[in-house]
């Protein structure tokens, strides 16, 4: 795992394909500050991700696991980065980061399954399910779950499923 003090962070590109030093926001997260807005903005932009996006995942998972916090942002951002990693125009996962990235994803799936075992709110449910699908290698299902709009799902259920009014 890339340490937060490693100077290479300053050289890694984020979602805008420009250098973004994610270690600063990640250190703030580790201190308990809310930085999800910045991470969403900088690590993913209109389908673009960079090596900083990949390098941030092991740290985000480590921090959230240590803090024992359940947050839909953990799952949704990780899922979004993993989905976009497979786009042809995004950089491949570097070999030097591969082991820690894959290990973080193993831990992320375990966290998601633990959150799913309890009572989850709608956003955690959707994003954790996406993580489980992605972690099991089903990119299409994970992407579908991650990008599903709840209003569209509600409209589809109401329009097409006879039993929908029983569960409204």
N, C-alpha and C positions, 0 to 999 in steps of 0.2 A: 504494500500500500504506500502510495506517495505521501510522505509526511507533510504536514501543513507548513513546516519551516523550509521545505525544499525550494530553492530559487527557480526551479523549472516551471512552477505555477505561473510565473510572470510571462512565460513564453507560449503558453498553451492557448489555443483559440477556443472561444465559446461559440454560441449560436449565431453570432453576427459574422463569424469568420475573421474576427480580430482578436488580439490577445485579451484575455480576461483572467485576472488573478482571483480565482474562486477561493483560494486559501483564506483571504481576508473575511469573506462572508461566512465561510465554514468555521473559522475561529470565533466569529461572533455567535454563530449558532451553538458552538460548544459552550460558550459562556451563558447560554440561555436566551439570547436575543432572537427575535423573529426575523428571519431573512428570506423566507420563502418567496416573497414577491421579487426580490432581486435575483434569486436563483432561477426562478421561472423566466424572468426577463433576459438574463444573460446566458443561460445554458441552452436555451431553445428559442429559436426565432424562425417562424414561418417554415417549419420543417427542417431547419438547419440546426445541426449540433456540431460540436468540435471535440477535440481531445480533452479539453477542460471539462466538458460535459461528462465524458466517460470517467475521468479521473475523480470527479466529485462524488460519484455514486458510492464507492467504498467508504468515503469519509461520512457522507450523509447517513448511510446505513449504520456505521459504527456509532455516530453521535446519537442517533435516534434510539438505537438499541441500548446504549448506555443510560440514556435519560428515561428509558421505558415509557416513551410517549407514543401514542397512537395518533397519527395525523394523516389524513388523506393525501396531503401534499407529498409525503414520503413515497407513497405508492404511485400516485399519478405522475409525478415528475420522473421517477425512475422508469416507469412504463413508457412514458413519452420518449425519453432519451433512448431506451432500448428499441422501441419501434423505429424511431428515426435513424438509428445506427444502421439499419438494414437498407436504407435508401441508397441508391447508386451514387448520388452526389455528395454524400457525407463521408468523412474519412473513416477508414477501417480502424478497428480497435488495435492499438499498437501492441506488439508482442510483450513489451516491458510492463504493460498494464493488464494484460490478459488474465493472469492468475488472480490478482486481487479483485478485478471486476467480476469474474465468475464466482469467486468465493463470496463476494458481497451479495450477488444475486441468490446464491444458496441461502444465505442468512435472511435476505429480504423475503424469500418465499416462506421461510419458517415464521417470520414475524407476521406475514399476511395470514397464514393459516391460523396462527394463534389469535389474531384479531377476528378472524372469521368464526372462530369457535365461540367467541363471546357475542354480546349484543353490539352490533356495529351500526353506525348511522349510514345513511344512503351513500354518501360519498366514499366512506371507507369501504363499504361493501363493494361498490363498483370498481374502485381503483385496486383493492386487494385481490379481487377476482381476476382483474387484468394481469396483475403481477404473477399470480399463480399460473395462469395460462402461458404467459411469456416465459416464466421460469421452467416450465415443462416443455418449452420449445414450440409452442403453438402461436406463432407470430400473428397469423390472421385472426384467430379468436381473441387473442390479447388486444390487438388493435381495435377490433370491433367493439369489445367491451369498453376499452379506454375511451373511445370516441363516441360512444352512444350518448345521445342527448335524451335526458329523462323525459322532457316534454314530448319528444317524438315517440318514445316508447309508450308513454301514457296514451297518446293519441292512437297509436297502432293497437294497443290492447283494447281500448274502448271501442274502436271501430271494428275490430276483427275477431275478438274472442268473446264468446257468448257469456262466459262466467265473469267477465271483468267487473260488472256492477256489484257482484258479491264481495269484491275485495277493495272497493273504493274507499 
